Amino acid sequence: MRNPLGSWRCDVVVGDMPEAVDFVVVGAGPGGYTAALTAAAAGRDVVLVDAAGDEGVGGVCLLEGCI
């Protein structure tokens, strides 16, 4: 899967977060990843959380359903 975050760093973390972040976005569907990209573009440290991990970016509608 192409990295939707472009040039921003994208790490997968399992377990405790080793550092503080500015925003935690829950759900990597269209609203979630847009919010995460917008915050990252503004220079904020962002964590994007999805139950499906990096395979969940795009959401169910994009990946499996509507589109």
Buried (B, 14 or more C-beta within 10 A) or exposed (E): EEEBBEEEEBEEEEEEEEEEEEBEBEBBBEEBBEBBBEBBEEEEEBBBBBEEEEEBBBBEEBBEEEE
